[in-house]
Amino acid sequence: MSMSERVNIFLESDLLERYLMGTTSPMETQEVEHYIAKYPEVKQTYIELQENLEEYASSYAVAAPAHLKQRIITTIKKKPKRGIPVLAMVACGVAILFGLVTLMIWNQNQELLEDRQLTNALIEQLNSDIVSNKESLQSVEEQFMILNNAATKKYVLRGQGRVRKLETVAYVNALEKKSYVHVVSLPELPDDQVYQMWADVDGVMKPLDILKISKENLVEIPYEERMASFNITIEPKGGSKEATKEEVVSSVSFY
């Protein structure tokens, strides 16, 4: 693997973000600091992440109203009316100033508290996303390894009759006891019908899954021991416990 490929793989990982949040392990911290020190593009990305975090924090700063001081001074300097003592006016002005400053500080503290709660929620969501992405990556890696395993068998199911455009690809690895299906094309059915996939096990049709177009290329389906074939039927909405053999629209044998 070339040096640029290693850098790209590192940047595509979540190590820099977790390093900024202080959630990396000692070994991961050492790795991140090594990349920052050695590779300019990694250092630049790290600096940009720092700046983005600082901008996010500073965006919540609360500035005191610019006209507040002038309004208070003007209030204090107003000419006393009808013999009201100057000291009384000054005391009143000080009280107003104290009250306004207290209110401003209270409002600022409330906003800071809300910002802290929002930040904590964002960090929790980010950590949750990191865990979810890690699990998704592990799942994709597992699928890739199985699909490229010499023991994995590929079976193509094509539609018959009125659903000739149906096409589904199944992958079976008997050693790992894993089965996956990739739905390529599903002709439209009435709203009260679905396509259901079955495995023929010792002459009995075992329900596997209801087929549908998915954004994921591969969907894991149950693996059954001693499977002799895959079959697709048209069933009532929600699927059936027993296959409607008259509605078999596609089938592929393993032997």
Buried (B, 14 or more C-beta within 10 A) or exposed (E): EEEEEEBEEBBEBBBBBBBBBEBBEEEBBEBBEEBBEEBEEBEEBBEEBEEEEEEEEEEEEEEEEEEEEEEBEEEBEEEEEEEEEEEEBEEBBEEBBEEBEEEBEEEBEEEEEEBEEEEEEEEEEBEEEBEEEEEEEEEEEEBEEBBEBEEBEEBEBBBEEEBEEBBBBBBBBBEBEBBBBBBBEBEEBEEEEBBBBBBBBEEEBBBBBBBEEEEEEBBBBEBBEEBEBBBBBBBEEEBBEEBEEEBBBBBBEBE
